[in-house]
């Protein structure tokens, strides 16, 4: 969550990008979370970073967002 006073200046993009980079570097192939349906800026950010939007089976008021990556190929 980004406090209201810090919204709209790119902090969410920086945080989400760093989280994704760290997850990938640790071998995570799938990262997901939930975003309120009404949070259009965050949903657009997820789309712009290559994430997918889907249904949350447990709560119709939120969107399940997901990033997936192929496993990194180990090089000798």
Secondary structure, 3 states (H helix, E strand, C coil): CCCHHHCCCCHHHHHHHHHHHHHHHCCCCEEEEEEECCCHHHHHHHHHCCCEEEECCCCCCEEEEEEECCCCCCCC
